[in-house]
Amino acid sequence: TSTKPLPLGASHVALRFERTGRGGTATLLIDGDECGSAEIPFVMRVISSVGSSVGYNQGSPICDLYESPFTFTGKLNKVEIQLARPRRDQESDIAESEARSIMGRQ
């Protein structure tokens, strides 16, 4: 659910997902502004063999606010999926480098 009113006309809608253990946090962005977020307790680590569901929900609904497949009837001009690696902090990079150095001397 958006915490801000939805603008009329064309908008850039994005969803940022950050994994936290077995689940994660999904944050809705509209025209670059964060408009809501939800905790997702469990997320599979692989993409389905049928690909991503864009514009409809192929499986079970994720909440009771709609019934699946809840097909989107508007127009999507572009869909972009970016997979990002988690950011590693500098301390863990240094520790890993030191461990490799020690192992190399054995």
C-alpha positions in Angstrom: 0.0 0.0 0.0 1.4 3.4 -1.0 1.9 6.0 1.8 1.5 8.8 -0.8 -1.2 9.5 -3.3 -0.5 8.0 -6.7 0.2 10.6 -9.4 -2.0 10.8 -12.5 -0.4 10.0 -15.9 2.9 8.2 -16.6 5.1 7.3 -13.6 8.3 5.4 -12.9 7.4 2.6 -10.5 10.1 0.5 -8.9 10.4 -2.1 -6.3 13.7 -2.5 -4.3 14.2 -5.8 -2.5 16.8 -6.2 0.2 17.4 -9.7 1.5 17.5 -10.2 5.2 18.2 -13.9 6.0 15.5 -16.1 4.6 13.2 -13.2 3.7 13.6 -9.5 3.0 12.1 -6.1 2.7 10.3 -4.9 -0.4 10.2 -1.1 -0.8 7.9 0.6 -3.3 9.2 3.7 -5.2 7.1 6.0 -7.3 9.1 8.5 -9.4 12.1 7.9 -7.1 10.2 8.5 -3.8 9.8 5.7 -1.3 6.1 5.1 -0.8 5.8 2.1 1.4 7.5 -1.1 2.3 6.6 -4.6 3.5 8.5 -7.4 5.2 8.5 -10.7 3.3 9.3 -13.6 5.7 10.4 -16.2 3.1 11.7 -15.7 -0.4 12.9 -18.5 -2.7 16.5 -18.2 -3.9 15.8 -19.1 -7.5 13.6 -17.5 -10.2 10.8 -19.8 -11.3 11.3 -21.9 -14.4 8.5 -19.9 -16.1 10.3 -16.6 -15.4 9.3 -13.5 -13.5 5.6 -12.7 -13.2 5.2 -9.1 -14.5 1.7 -7.7 -14.7 0.0 -10.6 -13.0 0.5 -13.0 -10.1 1.0 -16.5 -11.4 0.8 -18.2 -8.0 -1.0 -17.6 -4.7 -1.7 -14.0 -3.8 0.8 -12.5 -1.3 -2.0 -10.9 0.8 -5.8 -10.9 1.2 -6.3 -7.6 -0.6 -6.7 -9.2 -4.1 -7.4 -12.5 -5.8 -4.9 -14.1 -8.1 -4.0 -13.7 -10.9 -4.9 -9.9 -10.6 -3.8 -9.1 -14.2 -2.6 -5.6 -14.8 -4.6 -3.9 -17.6 -2.6 -0.7 -18.0 0.4 -0.2 -20.3 4.0 -1.0 -19.3 6.6 0.8 -21.4 9.6 -0.9 -19.9 10.4 -3.6 -17.4 13.9 -3.8 -16.0 15.1 -6.4 -13.5 18.5 -5.7 -11.9 20.2 -8.2 -9.7 22.7 -6.6 -7.3 25.3 -8.3 -5.2 25.2 -7.5 -1.6 27.7 -4.8 -0.6 30.7 -6.1 1.3 32.2 -3.9 3.9 35.9 -3.0 3.8 36.6 -4.8 7.1 35.5 -8.2 5.8 37.5 -7.6 2.6 40.6 -6.9 4.7 40.0 -10.0 7.0 39.5 -12.2 3.9 42.8 -10.9 2.4 44.7 -11.5 5.6 43.3 -15.1 5.9 44.4 -15.8 2.3 47.9 -14.5 3.1 48.1 -16.7 6.2 46.9 -19.8 4.3 49.4 -19.1 1.5 52.3 -19.2 4.0 51.4 -22.6 5.3 
